[in-house]
Amino acid sequence: MKRATIILLLSIASMAFFFTGSSAQGPALKKDTSASKNLIDPDSQNFAEIKALLEKGADVNQKDADGATALMKAAYLGNFQLVKLLVDKGADVNAADNSGITALMNAAVSADLETVKLIAGRVADVNARDDGGATALMYAALSPRDDPAAAKYLIEKGADAGAQDFQGYSALSIAENRGKEELANFLKSLPAAGDPRAAYLYYALGALALLLILKIAIAKLLKKSEPPSSNKKKNDAKPPVKTPEPVKVEKNVVDLFEAVAREDLETLKRLIAEGGNPDSLDQAGRSLLSAAACRGLDNIIAFLIESKVNVNFQDSSGKTALMFAVGSSPIATVRLLIGAGADVNLRDNEGRSAYAIASDKKNIKILNLLKAAGADEAADERPPAEAAAKSGDARQNGAGREEALLGFAAEGNLDEIRGLISKNVNVNAADANGNTALLIASGAGRLDIMKTLIDAGAGVNLANGKGITPLIIAAAKGHAKAVILLIKAGADFNAKTKNGLSALKCSAEKGFNDIAAVLKKAGADE
C-alpha cells in the first residue's frame, strides 16, 4: 500500500520526512533520554554536543521512527562539519530511511557542495532511488537554491541525467517546473538529459577518451623500452623492457552505440567484424542488446543474438533486455528474446520481473506470452497495493477498488480513475497513512485527476495521519494551479499539520512566492 501512494514527483513519504518537524530544521523526532535518541533529535545539531554523545557510546546509525539517521538530518541542513564527524565515526552513507531517502539525497536538497562531495565520494550508488524512483540529482533540482554546482558534481560522479522517477519526471523537468533556470540550462547541455540516442553517444565518449589516454600511456612506455643507442657496447646495453600487456578496452564503443541509435545494422555488423565487442556497455551499464530491445529493433537484436551476446545481462538497475522490451516494444521483440533464452523470471533491483512490468503496461498479449514461457505471476516483489492497483483482477471482481484508486492516482492514470468512479468507488478511501487519492494527486499537481475526484465528491479537507491536507501538500510542492483549484473547491487555507505548518508557511519557506500571494489574497492567516 505504501508504495502505491508515493510514486509522485517525489513521494508523499518524502514530504512526510520534511513535515515531521520545523521545515527550517528538517526531519525531527521528540527527545529521548538515551544518548542514541538524543543523537537523532533535531535540537542535537551542535557539533560539540553530537561529538560528546558519540563519545558516550551513542549509536551513530541510530534511526528515528521514520528511519532517518543523524547523518541524513545533518546532510539536509548542509552541516558539513557535522556530516564529516558522523562519517568519520562510521555513519552509514548508504543507509536509507523508510521512504528510501538517503543522506546524499538530503545533501543534494541542501545544495551545500562540500557536503555533497563528502557523501557522494563514499556512496555505493550515486543513482540510488527512493521509493518514488527519485535520485539524488532529482533532489538537487528540488533545492531552494538555483545553483548547478551540486548537480555538476553528481554528474561527474556518474549521476544519470536522463533518469526518470516512477512518474516519468527527470531532474531537468523538475528544474524547469521549479523555475531553476541555471540548473535547467546546465542539464539541457547534457546529452543524457534529452535524446536517449545522444545519451548513448555521451556515455560512450568517456570510453573513447579512456582508450586515447591508454594509447598515449602505452606509447610512452614503448618509447622508454627502446634499446640504448648503437654507440654503446653491446654488453653495456640494458636488456629491453618488456612491453606491458595493453589494458583491454572495448573497441569502437561510440560507433557501436551510435549504429544502434541510427538503426544501422550494416555498420554495426562491420564494426563487430572489425573487433568491436557485441557485449559493450555504456557508462550507465546498459548493453547494446538493451538499447535495441527498448526500441524494438528486431533485426539488430537478431544479429546480436547471433553474435552470442548475453541475453540475460542485467544492467546497474538490474534490468534485462527483456524487461526493456516488455515495457516499450512490440510482442515480436519479446518473442524473439524469449526464443533466444531470455529468463522471464529475473527481477530488477526493485524486485520487478518482466511480467510485473508488462502488467503495468496492461499488455495482455505479452502477459500471455510470458506466462506461456513460464513466467511466475507471483514473482512481483512490489508492495501489494501497487501490484493490486496495476492488475486487472481487482477491477474485474470488485475487490480492492479503493486500493486500485490510490494506485492509479499515484501513477496518474485518469482513464482508470474515471472507470472506477463509474463503478461507485469510494473516492475518499485512504491508505494506512491516511493519504487519499486527492491528496496524492495534489502532491503531483495532476489537475485533471484532482478535478475529476473533486467532481465525484472527494473531500478537499481530508488530512492524512500527519495532518497534511491536499492544499498543504500542493503548496509545499509548488503547484500553483493545484492550489487555486483547491481553494475554489472550498479547501481550508488555514488548516495546519500536526506540527503547526500551514499551506502559507510551507509555500513561503520554500520560496514559492506566487503561491504565498494567492493564499494571502484568499485570506490565509500569516
ChimeraX attribute file (.defattr): number of C-alpha atoms within 10 A of each C-alpha:
attribute: neighborCount
match mode: 1-to-1
recipient: residues
	/A:1	21
	/A:2	21
	/A:3	21
	/A:4	31
	/A:5	30
	/A:6	31
	/A:7	29
	/A:8	30
	/A:9	25
	/A:10	26
	/A:11	29
	/A:12	27
	/A:13	25
	/A:14	20
	/A:15	18
	/A:16	17
	/A:17	21
	/A:18	17
	/A:19	24
	/A:20	19
	/A:21	19
	/A:22	15
	/A:23	17
	/A:24	10
	/A:25	16
	/A:26	19
	/A:27	27
	/A:28	23
	/A:29	18
	/A:30	14
	/A:31	14
	/A:32	12
	/A:33	7
	/A:34	10
	/A:35	20
	/A:36	22
	/A:37	20
	/A:38	22
	/A:39	29
	/A:40	31
	/A:41	20
	/A:42	20
	/A:43	14
	/A:44	17
	/A:45	19
	/A:46	14
	/A:47	15
	/A:48	11
	/A:49	14
	/A:50	23
	/A:51	16
	/A:52	14
	/A:53	20
	/A:54	18
	/A:55	12
	/A:56	11
	/A:57	10
	/A:58	19
	/A:59	20
	/A:60	22
	/A:61	22
	/A:62	18
	/A:63	22
	/A:64	20
	/A:65	11
	/A:66	16
	/A:67	17
	/A:68	26
	/A:69	28
	/A:70	31
	/A:71	32
	/A:72	30
	/A:73	25
	/A:74	29
	/A:75	30
	/A:76	26
	/A:77	23
	/A:78	22
	/A:79	20
	/A:80	20
	/A:81	15
	/A:82	23
	/A:83	29
	/A:84	19
	/A:85	16
	/A:86	22
	/A:87	17
	/A:88	9
	/A:89	15
	/A:90	12
	/A:91	20
	/A:92	19
	/A:93	23
	/A:94	17
	/A:95	20
	/A:96	22
	/A:97	21
	/A:98	18
	/A:99	23
	/A:100	21
	/A:101	28
	/A:102	29
	/A:103	30
	/A:104	36
	/A:105	30
	/A:106	25
	/A:107	34
	/A:108	31
	/A:109	25
	/A:110	24
	/A:111	28
	/A:112	22
	/A:113	20
	/A:114	17
	/A:115	27
	/A:116	29
	/A:117	18
	/A:118	17
	/A:119	24
	/A:120	25
	/A:121	15
	/A:122	14
	/A:123	17
	/A:124	10
	/A:125	15
	/A:126	22
	/A:127	26
	/A:128	21
	/A:129	25
	/A:130	24
	/A:131	27
	/A:132	25
	/A:133	24
	/A:134	29
	/A:135	29
	/A:136	30
	/A:137	29
	/A:138	31
	/A:139	23
	/A:140	32
	/A:141	31
	/A:142	23
	/A:143	21
	/A:144	16
	/A:145	17
	/A:146	18
	/A:147	20
	/A:148	21
	/A:149	17
	/A:150	26
	/A:151	26
	/A:152	18
	/A:153	17
	/A:154	25
	/A:155	17
	/A:156	10
	/A:157	15
	/A:158	16
	/A:159	22
	/A:160	24
	/A:161	24
	/A:162	18
	/A:163	21
	/A:164	20
	/A:165	21
	/A:166	20
	/A:167	18
	/A:168	14
	/A:169	18
	/A:170	24
	/A:171	28
	/A:172	25
	/A:173	19
	/A:174	20
	/A:175	23
	/A:176	17
	/A:177	15
	/A:178	19
	/A:179	13
	/A:180	20
	/A:181	15
	/A:182	16
	/A:183	25
	/A:184	23
	/A:185	14
	/A:186	16
	/A:187	25
	/A:188	15
	/A:189	11
	/A:190	16
	/A:191	18
	/A:192	20
	/A:193	22
	/A:194	16
	/A:195	11
	/A:196	14
	/A:197	17
	/A:198	17
	/A:199	24
	/A:200	27
	/A:201	22
	/A:202	19
	/A:203	22
	/A:204	25
	/A:205	18
	/A:206	15
	/A:207	20
	/A:208	18
	/A:209	11
	/A:210	13
	/A:211	19
	/A:212	12
	/A:213	12
	/A:214	16
	/A:215	14
	/A:216	12
	/A:217	13
	/A:218	17
	/A:219	13
	/A:220	11
	/A:221	15
	/A:222	15
	/A:223	12
	/A:224	13
	/A:225	16
	/A:226	14
	/A:227	12
	/A:228	15
	/A:229	9
	/A:230	8
	/A:231	7
	/A:232	9
	/A:233	9
	/A:234	10
	/A:235	7
	/A:236	8
	/A:237	13
	/A:238	11
	/A:239	11
	/A:240	12
	/A:241	13
	/A:242	10
	/A:243	14
	/A:244	10
	/A:245	7
	/A:246	10
	/A:247	10
	/A:248	8
	/A:249	15
	/A:250	19
	/A:251	19
	/A:252	21
	/A:253	27
	/A:254	20
	/A:255	19
	/A:256	27
	/A:257	28
	/A:258	21
	/A:259	21
	/A:260	22
	/A:261	20
	/A:262	11
	/A:263	16
	/A:264	14
	/A:265	16
	/A:266	10
	/A:267	16
	/A:268	23
	/A:269	18
	/A:270	12
	/A:271	19
	/A:272	16
	/A:273	11
	/A:274	11
	/A:275	11
	/A:276	19
	/A:277	19
	/A:278	25
	/A:279	17
	/A:280	22
	/A:281	23
	/A:282	22
	/A:283	19
	/A:284	17
	/A:285	15
	/A:286	22
	/A:287	24
	/A:288	26
	/A:289	31
	/A:290	24
	/A:291	24
	/A:292	25
	/A:293	28
	/A:294	19
	/A:295	18
	/A:296	21
	/A:297	20
	/A:298	18
	/A:299	14
	/A:300	23
	/A:301	25
	/A:302	16
	/A:303	16
	/A:304	21
	/A:305	18
	/A:306	10
	/A:307	14
	/A:308	11
	/A:309	18
	/A:310	18
	/A:311	22
	/A:312	20
	/A:313	20
	/A:314	21
	/A:315	18
	/A:316	15
	/A:317	16
	/A:318	18
	/A:319	22
	/A:320	28
	/A:321	28
	/A:322	30
	/A:323	30
	/A:324	22
	/A:325	28
	/A:326	28
	/A:327	23
	/A:328	17
	/A:329	20
	/A:330	19
	/A:331	17
	/A:332	13
	/A:333	25
	/A:334	26
	/A:335	18
	/A:336	17
	/A:337	24
	/A:338	17
	/A:339	10
	/A:340	16
	/A:341	12
	/A:342	21
	/A:343	21
	/A:344	22
	/A:345	20
	/A:346	21
	/A:347	22
	/A:348	18
	/A:349	12
	/A:350	15
	/A:351	14
	/A:352	19
	/A:353	29
	/A:354	31
	/A:355	30
	/A:356	28
	/A:357	20
	/A:358	22
	/A:359	21
	/A:360	18
	/A:361	16
	/A:362	15
	/A:363	16
	/A:364	12
	/A:365	12
	/A:366	24
	/A:367	22
	/A:368	13
	/A:369	16
	/A:370	23
	/A:371	14
	/A:372	9
	/A:373	16
	/A:374	12
	/A:375	20
	/A:376	16
	/A:377	15
	/A:378	10
	/A:379	17
	/A:380	20
	/A:381	14
	/A:382	17
	/A:383	13
	/A:384	15
	/A:385	20
	/A:386	24
	/A:387	22
	/A:388	22
	/A:389	27
	/A:390	26
	/A:391	16
	/A:392	15
	/A:393	13
	/A:394	17
	/A:395	21
	/A:396	10
	/A:397	9
	/A:398	12
	/A:399	12
	/A:400	16
	/A:401	25
	/A:402	24
	/A:403	26
	/A:404	28
	/A:405	32
	/A:406	32
	/A:407	28
	/A:408	26
	/A:409	31
	/A:410	31
	/A:411	24
	/A:412	21
	/A:413	14
	/A:414	18
	/A:415	11
	/A:416	17
	/A:417	24
	/A:418	17
	/A:419	13
	/A:420	20
	/A:421	17
	/A:422	10
	/A:423	12
	/A:424	11
	/A:425	19
	/A:426	16
	/A:427	22
	/A:428	23
	/A:429	17
	/A:430	22
	/A:431	19
	/A:432	10
	/A:433	15
	/A:434	17
	/A:435	25
	/A:436	28
	/A:437	32
	/A:438	31
	/A:439	33
	/A:440	31
	/A:441	28
	/A:442	30
	/A:443	29
	/A:444	29
	/A:445	24
	/A:446	21
	/A:447	17
	/A:448	12
	/A:449	24
	/A:450	26
	/A:451	18
	/A:452	16
	/A:453	23
	/A:454	17
	/A:455	11
	/A:456	17
	/A:457	12
	/A:458	20
	/A:459	21
	/A:460	23
	/A:461	21
	/A:462	21
	/A:463	22
	/A:464	18
	/A:465	15
	/A:466	16
	/A:467	20
	/A:468	28
	/A:469	31
	/A:470	31
	/A:471	32
	/A:472	31
	/A:473	28
	/A:474	29
	/A:475	30
	/A:476	27
	/A:477	24
	/A:478	25
	/A:479	24
	/A:480	20
	/A:481	16
	/A:482	27
	/A:483	29
	/A:484	18
	/A:485	17
	/A:486	22
	/A:487	17
	/A:488	10
	/A:489	15
	/A:490	11
	/A:491	20
	/A:492	19
	/A:493	22
	/A:494	17
	/A:495	21
	/A:496	19
	/A:497	18
	/A:498	14
	/A:499	14
	/A:500	12
	/A:501	19
	/A:502	27
	/A:503	28
	/A:504	28
	/A:505	22
	/A:506	23
	/A:507	25
	/A:508	18
	/A:509	14
	/A:510	20
	/A:511	15
	/A:512	20
	/A:513	15
	/A:514	14
	/A:515	25
	/A:516	25
	/A:517	15
	/A:518	16
	/A:519	24
	/A:520	14
	/A:521	9
	/A:522	13
	/A:523	11
	/A:524	18
	/A:525	13
	/A:526	11
